[in-house]
Amino acid sequence: MTEKTRPPEYRLAMGALGGLRQDLVLHAFAYRPLPPLRPDGPLIRRLPARIRRLAVWAPHGAVGMLCLFTLFAWGASRVTGFSSTLSVAVPILALAMTLVRPVGGFWISIAAVPLVNATGGYDGGTWPWPPTLFFGHLCVLTIVTLRTRPRSAMWMWLITALAGYFTESLLDRWASTNTSQLLFAAAVLMLLATTYLVRKDAREEVAAHKTVTAVERDRRTLLEERTTIARELHDVVAHHMSVVAIQAEAAPYRVENPPPELEQAFITIRENAVAALTELRRILGVVRAEDYEAPDAPQPMLADLDQLLRNVAEAGLTVEKTITGAVRELPPGIELSAYRIIQEALSNALRHAPGSTAKVEVSHVLGGLGLRIVNTAPQGLVKPSPGAGHGITGMRERVTMLNGEMTAEPTEHGGYEVTAFIPVPAAVTEEQA
């Protein structure tokens, strides 16, 4: 009979037995030491450093305390002789094994039930689970449930029921038993442990999902920002290459009787400019969306900062501008990126610090361009707008693509400061000078 022709009940039973074999039989005595708690946990990290080093071993200390309580339960037991020694030694051994071999500790605790009772461990109303076995087995069930999968709890509860009722039927003493009480207490404790495990797994899954989502969001932001930069650089470079081609074509007509060599040189310049422009459009044009339209006006430069500051002032942000150093013309890509960085930093101040004031410092220094945008703490009753940090990511991407450096961090007085340095090659500066 093939697997497909077998009834679903058979496949369900085989699947359940396979789960039992996987959870509690295979590698039952495998070495699985209980790790210490994380020192950065929500509770431990609030403790002093000296106590924190000990607090991470709290689970191991708790198991040691349970072993001590088992000894106290032994004092209340009326089992005597060799059975008395077994009734306390085996539960303590099983509890200790839950620290290194949890499933093996469960099997040892189960084996103690018929063993203690077969050697004469009858204790009146606490049969077949003397106080030491009763308390120890409850602790073992709870600990193993916390250290294994929730499915294992069901199997351990069923095996405990079979072991208890089997011992009762095998050693029928016509006395009241406490297996039902043990099973009820075990069901409550294991249910609580399973609920804790499920909630813990759910929290970890949500945290992992949030981490993956944040990483994907940052990656998407970088791609979008790179696409925007590529579009803007395409427009800037295409504009200048178009000017070169037009001037090269018109230059021969501005010279009376130009020599053939000069005409050929201008023709070559124009052809190279047109070829470069075509290649540029072929490479960078793929980043344009179908509905993207090139701007009608030239891309903004640092010379347009005054208009930007007037716009943000109308929106409610007072900005003070300071320019230091020898102002010089910079490459269009650097000026465009510097303008966008200042624009984004001021936009963040408007959104996240309503009622604040800002300062913009542009420093033309030797070897590059320095930017500093700082705003004060929010003022007034308007609540800041929440943000995902995409603006900072975009600014950092622009600076990185220009081989620069950038910092963005809160100030001591509750404001925010963005600083950036964009290097300018010396050759470019000399050519423009």
C-alpha positions in Angstrom: 0.0 0.0 0.0 1.5 3.3 -1.1 1.6 6.5 1.0 -1.1 8.1 -1.1 -3.6 5.2 -0.8 -3.3 4.9 3.0 -6.1 6.5 5.0 -5.6 10.0 6.5 -5.9 8.6 10.0 -2.9 6.3 9.4 -0.8 9.2 8.0 -1.9 11.4 11.0 -0.9 8.7 13.5 2.4 8.1 11.8 3.1 11.8 11.8 2.4 12.0 15.5 4.6 9.1 16.3 7.3 10.6 14.1 7.0 13.8 16.1 7.4 11.8 19.4 10.5 10.1 18.0 12.0 13.3 16.9 11.3 15.3 20.0 11.9 12.8 22.8 13.7 9.7 21.4 16.3 10.8 19.0 19.3 12.3 20.7 17.4 12.2 24.0 20.7 12.5 25.9 22.4 15.0 23.6 24.5 17.6 25.3 22.6 20.9 25.3 23.9 23.1 28.1 21.6 25.9 29.3 23.2 29.2 28.2 23.3 32.2 30.5 20.9 35.1 30.0 21.9 38.0 27.8 23.5 40.8 29.7 21.6 43.4 27.6 18.2 42.0 28.5 15.4 44.4 29.5 15.8 43.6 33.2 19.5 42.7 33.6 20.8 45.8 31.9 19.3 47.9 34.6 21.3 46.2 37.3 24.8 47.3 38.5 27.7 45.8 36.6 28.8 43.5 39.5 25.3 42.1 40.0 24.8 41.9 36.2 27.7 39.4 36.0 25.9 37.1 38.4 22.3 37.8 37.2 23.0 36.1 33.9 23.3 32.8 35.7 19.8 33.2 37.4 18.3 30.2 35.6 21.1 27.9 36.8 20.6 29.3 40.3 16.9 28.7 40.1 17.5 25.0 39.3 19.8 24.7 42.2 17.1 26.2 44.5 14.6 23.6 43.1 17.0 20.8 44.1 17.2 22.3 47.6 13.4 22.4 47.8 13.3 18.7 46.8 15.4 18.0 49.8 12.8 19.8 52.0 10.1 17.7 50.4 12.1 14.6 51.3 11.9 15.6 54.9 8.1 15.5 54.7 8.1 12.1 53.1 7.4 8.9 55.0 9.3 6.7 52.6 12.0 4.8 54.3 14.9 2.6 53.5 16.5 2.3 50.1 13.4 3.7 48.5 13.9 6.9 50.5 17.3 7.4 49.0 16.0 6.8 45.5 13.1 9.1 46.0 15.3 12.1 46.7 18.5 11.2 44.6 16.7 10.5 41.3 14.6 13.8 41.2 17.7 15.9 42.1 19.7 14.1 39.4 16.9 14.7 36.9 16.7 18.4 37.8 20.4 18.8 37.5 20.4 17.1 34.1 17.9 19.6 32.7 20.8 22.1 32.7 22.8 20.0 30.2 20.6 17.1 28.8 17.0 18.3 29.3 15.1 15.4 27.6 17.4 12.9 29.3 16.4 14.4 32.7 12.7 13.9 31.8 13.3 10.2 31.1 15.2 9.7 34.4 12.4 11.4 36.3 9.8 9.1 34.6 11.9 6.0 35.3 12.0 6.9 39.0 8.2 6.3 39.4 8.1 2.5 38.9 11.6 2.1 40.4 10.8 3.8 43.7 7.4 2.1 44.1 8.8 -1.3 43.1 11.4 -1.1 45.9 8.7 -0.5 48.5 8.3 3.3 48.4 4.7 3.3 49.5 3.7 6.4 51.4 0.0 6.1 52.1 -2.0 8.9 50.4 1.0 10.0 48.3 1.2 7.0 46.1 2.6 6.4 43.5 4.2 9.9 43.6 5.9 10.6 46.9 6.4 14.3 47.7 10.0 14.3 46.3 8.9 12.7 43.0 5.7 14.8 42.8 7.6 18.1 43.2 10.7 17.1 41.2 8.7 15.8 38.2 6.6 19.0 38.1 9.8 21.0 38.0 11.4 18.8 35.3 8.3 19.0 33.1 8.2 22.8 33.3 11.9 23.2 32.6 12.0 20.7 29.7 9.0 22.4 28.2 10.8 25.8 28.3 13.9 24.2 26.7 12.1 22.3 23.9 9.3 22.9 21.5 5.7 23.3 22.6 4.8 20.0 20.9 7.1 18.2 23.3 4.9 19.3 26.3 2.0 17.2 25.0 4.1 14.1 24.7 5.6 14.5 28.1 2.2 14.9 29.7 0.9 11.8 28.0 3.9 9.7 29.0 3.6 10.9 32.5 0.0 9.8 32.6 0.9 6.4 31.2 3.7 6.0 33.7 1.5 6.9 36.6 -1.5 4.7 35.7 0.8 1.9 34.6 2.5 1.9 38.1 -0.9 2.0 39.8 -2.2 -1.0 37.8 1.0 -3.0 38.2 1.3 -2.4 41.9 -2.3 -2.2 42.8 -2.4 -1.5 46.5 -6.1 -0.5 46.8 -5.3 2.9 48.1 -5.9 6.5 47.0 -3.5 7.7 44.3 -2.3 11.2 43.4 -1.6 10.7 39.6 -4.6 12.8 38.7 -3.5 15.7 41.0 0.0 15.5 39.4 -1.5 15.6 35.9 -3.7 18.6 36.6 -0.8 20.6 38.2 1.5 19.6 35.3 -1.1 20.7 32.7 -1.4 24.1 34.3 2.4 24.7 34.6 3.1 23.3 31.1 0.3 25.4 29.6 1.8 28.5 31.2 5.3 27.5 29.9 4.0 26.8 26.4 2.2 30.2 26.3 5.4 31.9 27.3 7.3 30.1 24.6 4.7 31.0 21.9 4.7 34.7 23.0 8.5 34.7 23.0 8.8 33.2 19.5 6.2 35.7 18.3 8.1 38.6 19.7 11.4 37.3 18.2 9.7 36.8 14.8 8.2 40.3 14.9 11.6 41.8 15.9 13.3 39.9 13.1 10.6 41.0 10.6 11.1 44.6 11.7 14.8 44.3 11.3 14.5 42.9 7.8 11.9 45.5 6.9 14.2 48.3 8.2 17.1 46.9 6.2 15.0 46.6 3.0 13.6 50.1 3.6 17.1 51.5 3.9 18.2 49.6 0.8 15.2 50.9 -1.1 15.9 54.4 0.1 19.5 54.1 -1.2 18.4 52.9 -4.5 15.8 55.7 -4.9 18.3 58.3 -3.8 20.9 56.9 -6.3 18.2 57.0 -9.0 17.5 60.6 -8.2 21.2 61.5 -8.2 21.7 59.8 -11.5 18.8 61.7 -13.0 20.1 65.0 -11.7 23.7 64.3 -12.9 22.2 63.2 -16.3 20.5 66.5 -16.6 23.6 68.5 -15.6 26.0 66.7 -17.8 23.6 66.5 -20.7 23.1 70.2 -20.5 26.8 71.0 -20.7 27.5 68.4 -23.4 24.7 69.9 -25.5 26.3 73.4 -25.0 29.6 72.0 -26.2 28.1 70.5 -29.3 26.2 73.6 -30.2 29.2 75.9 -29.7 31.4 73.6 -31.7 28.9 73.6 -34.5 28.5 77.4 -34.5 32.2 78.3 -33.9 33.3 78.0 -37.6 30.7 80.6 -38.6 32.1 83.1 -36.2 35.5 83.1 -37.8 36.0 84.7 -41.3 37.6 82.2 -43.7 38.6 79.6 -41.1 41.3 77.2 -42.2 40.2 73.7 -43.0 42.1 72.2 -40.1 40.1 74.4 -37.7 36.8 73.4 -39.3 37.7 69.8 -39.0 38.7 70.2 -35.4 35.3 71.8 -34.6 33.6 69.0 -36.5 35.5 66.4 -34.5 34.6 68.1 -31.2 30.9 68.2 -32.1 30.9 64.6 -33.2 32.6 63.5 -29.9 30.2 65.6 -27.9 27.1 64.2 -29.6 28.5 60.6 -29.3 29.2 61.2 -25.6 25.8 62.6 -25.1 24.2 59.7 -26.8 26.1 57.2 -24.7 25.3 59.1 -21.6 21.6 59.0 -22.4 21.8 55.3 -23.2 23.5 54.5 -19.8 21.8 56.9 -17.4 18.5 57.1 -19.2 17.4 53.7 -17.9 17.0 55.1 -14.4 14.2 57.4 -15.5 10.7 56.3 -14.7 8.2 56.3 -17.6 6.3 59.2 -16.1 9.5 61.2 -15.2 9.8 64.5 -17.0 13.1 66.4 -17.1 12.9 69.8 -15.3 12.3 72.8 -17.4 14.6 74.9 -15.3 18.3 74.3 -14.6 19.2 72.3 -11.6 19.7 74.4 -8.4 23.1 75.4 -7.3 24.6 77.1 -4.2 23.9 80.4 -5.7 20.2 79.6 -5.3 20.4 79.2 -1.5 18.8 82.6 -0.8 15.6 81.5 -2.6 15.6 78.3 -0.6 16.0 80.2 2.7 13.2 82.5 1.8 10.9 79.5 1.1 11.6 77.8 4.4 11.2 81.2 6.2 7.7 81.5 4.8 7.1 78.0 6.1 8.0 79.1 9.6 11.7 78.3 10.0 14.1 81.2 10.6 17.5 80.5 9.1 20.8 82.3 9.4 23.3 81.8 6.6 27.0 82.2 6.9 29.5 81.8 4.0 33.2 81.7 4.7 36.3 81.3 2.6 36.9 82.3 -1.0 33.7 81.6 -2.9 34.5 79.9 -6.2 32.6 78.0 -8.8 32.5 74.3 -8.1 31.6 71.3 -10.4 27.8 71.2 -11.0 27.5 67.7 -9.3 29.1 69.0 -6.1 27.0 72.2 -6.0 23.8 70.3 -6.7 24.5 67.7 -3.9 25.5 70.5 -1.5 22.2 72.3 -2.3 20.2 69.1 -1.8 21.9 68.3 1.5 21.1 71.8 2.9 17.5 71.5 1.5 16.9 68.1 3.2 18.4 69.2 6.5 16.2 72.3 6.6 13.2 70.1 5.7 14.0 67.8 8.5 14.1 70.8 10.9 10.7 71.9 9.7 9.2 68.5 10.2 10.9 67.3 13.4 11.6 70.6 15.2 8.7 73.0 14.7 9.3 76.4 16.0 13.1 76.1 16.0 15.7 78.3 14.4 18.5 77.0 12.1 21.9 78.0 11.0 23.5 77.2 7.6 27.3 77.5 7.3 29.0 77.0 3.9 32.8 76.9 4.1 34.9 77.1 0.9 38.1 75.6 2.3 41.2 74.4 0.6 40.5 71.0 -0.9 36.8 70.9 -0.6 33.5 72.3 0.6 32.3 72.2 4.2 28.6 72.3 5.2 27.1 72.6 8.7 23.3 72.8 9.3 22.2 73.0 12.9 18.8 73.7 14.4 17.6 74.4 17.9 15.2 72.3 20.0 11.5 72.4 18.9 9.5 75.2 20.5 5.8 75.8 20.9 2.8 73.4 21.1 3.2 71.9 17.6 4.2 68.2 17.8 7.1 67.0 15.7 6.2 64.8 12.7 7.5 61.2 13.0 10.1 60.2 10.4 11.8 57.0 9.2 15.3 58.5 8.8 15.1 58.4 5.0 16.4 62.0 4.7 19.5 61.2 6.6 20.1 58.1 4.5 19.7 60.1 1.3 22.2 62.9 2.5 24.7 60.3 3.5 24.4 58.5 0.2 25.1 61.8 -1.7 28.2 62.5 0.4 29.5 58.9 0.1 29.2 59.0 -3.7 31.4 62.1 -3.7 34.0 60.5 -1.4 33.1 62.9 1.4 32.3 62.5 5.1 29.2 63.3 7.0 27.9 63.3 10.6 24.3 63.7 11.8 23.6 63.7 15.5 21.6 65.5 18.2 23.1 68.5 20.0 23.5 68.9 23.7 20.6 71.4 23.9 18.0 69.2 22.2 18.6 70.3 18.6 20.2 68.5 15.6 23.3 69.1 13.7 24.4 67.9 10.2 28.0 68.4 9.0 29.5 67.3 5.8 32.7 67.7 3.9 32.8 67.2 0.1 36.3 67.1 -1.4 37.0 69.0 -4.6 40.0 67.8 -6.7 42.7 70.4 -7.0 42.8 70.0 -10.8 39.2 70.9 -11.0 39.7 74.0 -8.8 42.6 75.2 -10.9 40.8 74.7 -14.2 37.8 76.8 -12.9 40.1 79.4 -11.5 
